[in-house]
Amino acid sequence: MINPKIAIVILNWNGAKLMQQFLPSVIEFSRGDSTEIIVADNGSTDESLALLKDKFPQVTILDLEQNFGFARGYNEALKQIEADYYVILNSDVEVTAGWLESPIRLMEGDENIAAVQPKILSYYQRTHFEYAGAAGGFIDKYGYPFCRGRIFDEVEEDQGQYDTVTDVFWATGACIFVRNRVFHEVEGFDADFWAHMEEIDLCWRLKNRGYRIVYTPESSVYHVGGGTLEYNNPRKLYLNFRNNLWLLYKNLPGGQLFSILIVRMILDGIAATKLMGEFNFNGIKSVLKAHWHFYQSLPALKGKRKLVERDKQFIKPEGMLSKSIVFQYYIRKKKRFSEIEF
């Protein structure tokens, strides 16, 4: 394909200050006749739209008129955007020179690559990886996500240790390059997730269809993180626990589903006990609420599994850690990705 059409799509909700800070780098380093920068506004009530019209006339505005959340917001936006490749980009990301080149080159060279993630570095500690994505995402058998360069809250310094193009399990929603055709083939994000882990669910479904998810170090961006909800926010905690159970129920092969869910619920109980020891009562409420809503949503989840089963798309996930990352991190004290035993 000669000069594929690229749509850089930033979903915004009341992020006028973030756009004023970060849009200039996106504009500066994303020039090209076949590249369009689009801000899809999720019903902002601040001065976002006025700011875009006044300060950034080169940016296309797509007004969604209400807050659909991250997952459905992107689904609604991407239905209306024609491009060969989408770049789903958070509003709190600073991009760098040449950031578009390697991901697009990789996908142009292999039709089986569905999505690519660049290196995600911390905006505030620029020598280190950033929590949400780092050098590519992985997951253990019980559904706990981790990254090359970040396990739980342990974030590594970037010393070039992950400077190879690598297949990963999931790519971060903070900055993910995804092929238009395959995004719509799997019907995009699961809108019920609202936000958090919807990108892991998307990547898992893509892997179940035999596609590759790839990380490239030849493209780097700097991410603030926690731009919409802080990492310790009770709402974020609730979404992470609930969506993680949904993720497992939707995507695990049938022979593994029951046993893994039982262990995962026990581990969630241990997490709740830890929160109790920290007197984090809002956190405990978030975990209990997440489990209650998981049980309530089982009929809908069974329907989603049936759709996958109909297409015979359940496979043993390549790249999933066959052991417990919780055990390796907390008991065996394996704090770096390079120490993890797959």
Secondary structure, DSSP 8 states (H G I E B T S, - for coil): --S--EEEEEEESS-HHHHHHHHHHHHHT---TTEEEEEEE-S--SSHHHHHHHH-TTSEEEE--S--HHHHHHHHHHTT---SEEEEE-TTEEE-TTTTHHHHHHHHH-TTEEEEEEEEEESSSTTBB-TTTTT-EEEETTS-EEETTEETTEE-B-SSTT-S-EE-SB--TTEEEEEHHHHHHTTSS-GGG-SSSHHHHHHHHHHHTT-EEEEEEEEEEEE---SSS-TT-HHHHHHHHHHHHHHHHHHS-HHHHHHHHHHHHHHHHHHHHHHHHTT-HHHHHHHHHHHHHHHHTHHHHHHHHHHHHHTT-----TTEESS-HHIIIIIS---SGGG---
